Amino acid sequence: NARKHDSQDICFVPDRDYAKFMEDFTGKHYPPGDFLDENGSRVGTHQGAVRYTIGQRKGLGISAETRLFVSGKNMAENTVTVGLESALFRSSLLADEWNWIAAPPAVGQPLPCTARTRYHQPERPATATLLPDGRVRVDFAAPQRAIAPGQAVVLYNGESVIGGGTILNVE
């Protein structure tokens, strides 16, 4: 791994075929399905929704007049939604499985902070609100690109980590 150019892969999958690894590990098959546009119209066939990530542009195999990006996935329906890059920007998210490093704020009390949803992404100004059910709503001061459900969101106060959780959905 030390000789790898850039770590954008699961380091223990030597052949970079994550779907095959997941199929072998879980015994579940990830069949081809439909690429949909933002209006829900079929625009192509994908090789299994598990093979794509929010914000991905390369490797879609769709011919279009404009560059298309993965803007959504529905694993239950095995569909992948594609659209213009502008469709990737969202202003808020809902997260669960929260781990507070600092003392959590009072329920419903907005907490000014900075937040990060991708490893190399700069921290961005945000407000986090603890909900009565333990989930956390994070509202960004400006829309963020390619926030992906299933990934982590981490909150900061200066150099200190406040806490983090798993992104459930984006708005």
WOKA-V240719 format. One record per residue. N is the residue number from 1. RES is the residue in three letters. PHI is phi in radians with two decimals (none if undefined). PSI is psi in whole degrees, -180 to 180 (* if undefined). Layout:
N_RES_PHI_PSI / N_RES_PHI_PSI
This chain:
1_ASN_none_-30 / 2_ALA_-1.08_-27 / 3_ARG_-1.56_-7 / 4_LYS_-1.15_141 / 5_HIS_-1.10_-49 / 6_ASP_-2.60_140 / 7_SER_-1.64_89 / 8_GLN_-2.04_13 / 9_ASP_-2.18_166 / 10_ILE_-1.30_118 / 11_CYS_-1.11_-26 / 12_PHE_-1.60_8 / 13_VAL_-1.82_94 / 14_PRO_-1.13_-32 / 15_ASP_-1.65_4 / 16_ARG_1.15_15 / 17_ASP_-1.73_85 / 18_TYR_-1.14_-40 / 19_ALA_-1.10_-44 / 20_LYS_-1.10_-43 / 21_PHE_-1.03_-46 / 22_MET_-1.15_-40 / 23_GLU_-1.09_-45 / 24_ASP_-1.14_-41 / 25_PHE_-1.27_-42 / 26_THR_-1.70_-19 / 27_GLY_1.38_5 / 28_LYS_-1.65_142 / 29_HIS_-1.75_139 / 30_TYR_-1.95_93 / 31_PRO_-1.37_163 / 32_PRO_-1.03_157 / 33_GLY_-2.70_-166 / 34_ASP_-1.69_137 / 35_PHE_-1.46_133 / 36_LEU_-2.07_149 / 37_ASP_-1.48_179 / 38_GLU_-1.09_-19 / 39_ASN_-1.62_-1 / 40_GLY_1.55_7 / 41_SER_-1.47_142 / 42_ARG_-1.21_130 / 43_VAL_-2.17_3 / 44_GLY_2.90_-176 / 45_THR_-2.11_133 / 46_HIS_-1.80_171 / 47_GLN_-1.75_28 / 48_GLY_2.01_121 / 49_ALA_-0.99_-28 / 50_VAL_-1.11_-19 / 51_ARG_-1.45_1 / 52_TYR_-2.20_153 / 53_THR_-2.30_152 / 54_ILE_-1.01_131 / 55_GLY_1.65_-12 / 56_GLN_-1.14_137 / 57_ARG_-2.05_-39 / 58_LYS_-1.40_150 / 59_GLY_1.36_16 / 60_LEU_-1.39_-31 / 61_GLY_1.24_29 / 62_ILE_-1.97_129 / 63_SER_-1.57_124 / 64_ALA_-2.59_160 / 65_GLU_-1.25_-26 / 66_THR_-2.15_161 / 67_ARG_-1.17_132 / 68_LEU_-1.94_149 / 69_PHE_-2.27_151 / 70_VAL_-1.24_119 / 71_SER_-1.96_-8 / 72_GLY_-2.98_159 / 73_LYS_-2.44_142 / 74_ASN_-2.17_98 / 75_MET_-1.16_-34 / 76_ALA_-1.12_-37 / 77_GLU_-1.65_-7 / 78_ASN_1.00_45 / 79_THR_-2.08_151 / 80_VAL_-2.18_124 / 81_THR_-1.63_135 / 82_VAL_-2.14_152 / 83_GLY_-2.90_-172 / 84_LEU_-1.22_159 / 85_GLU_-1.00_-32 / 86_SER_-1.05_-24 / 87_ALA_-1.28_-10 / 88_LEU_-1.47_-13 / 89_PHE_-1.58_128 / 90_ARG_-2.36_154 / 91_SER_-1.79_-17 / 92_SER_-2.60_163 / 93_LEU_-2.55_163 / 94_LEU_-2.11_131 / 95_ALA_-2.24_151 / 96_ASP_-2.28_-164 / 97_GLU_0.85_46 / 98_TRP_-1.34_140 / 99_ASN_-2.16_108 / 100_TRP_-1.51_126 / 101_ILE_-1.54_-46 / 102_ALA_-1.58_170 / 103_ALA_-1.08_132 / 104_PRO_-1.18_154 / 105_PRO_-1.25_166 / 106_ALA_-1.14_148 / 107_VAL_-0.97_130 / 108_GLY_1.43_-7 / 109_GLN_-1.58_113 / 110_PRO_-1.06_136 / 111_LEU_-2.02_109 / 112_PRO_-1.16_138 / 113_CYS_-2.86_-174 / 114_THR_-2.06_157 / 115_ALA_-2.44_154 / 116_ARG_-2.38_135 / 117_THR_-2.04_-3 / 118_ARG_-2.43_151 / 119_TYR_-0.96_-51 / 120_HIS_-1.64_5 / 121_GLN_-1.26_138 / 122_PRO_-1.16_150 / 123_GLU_-1.11_143 / 124_ARG_-2.16_142 / 125_PRO_-1.01_137 / 126_ALA_-2.71_173 / 127_THR_-2.28_130 / 128_ALA_-1.91_139 / 129_THR_-2.26_122 / 130_LEU_-1.35_126 / 131_LEU_-1.62_159 / 132_PRO_-0.99_-28 / 133_ASP_-1.53_6 / 134_GLY_1.63_-13 / 135_ARG_-1.27_165 / 136_VAL_-2.22_132 / 137_ARG_-1.74_129 / 138_VAL_-2.02_121 / 139_ASP_-1.93_122 / 140_PHE_-1.52_149 / 141_ALA_-1.16_-29 / 142_ALA_-2.42_150 / 143_PRO_-0.98_143 / 144_GLN_-1.96_150 / 145_ARG_-1.54_133 / 146_ALA_1.00_48 / 147_ILE_-1.24_127 / 148_ALA_-2.06_123 / 149_PRO_-0.97_142 / 150_GLY_1.66_-19 / 151_GLN_-1.55_175 / 152_ALA_-1.62_151 / 153_VAL_-2.13_135 / 154_VAL_-2.18_135 / 155_LEU_-1.84_145 / 156_TYR_-2.30_152 / 157_ASN_-2.19_96 / 158_GLY_1.14_-125 / 159_GLU_-1.51_-7 / 160_SER_-1.67_139 / 161_VAL_-1.41_130 / 162_ILE_-1.52_-44 / 163_GLY_2.96_-179 / 164_GLY_-2.79_162 / 165_GLY_-2.70_-176 / 166_THR_-1.78_129 / 167_ILE_-1.22_124 / 168_LEU_-1.54_-51 / 169_ASN_-2.74_168 / 170_VAL_-2.18_155 / 171_GLU_-2.31_*
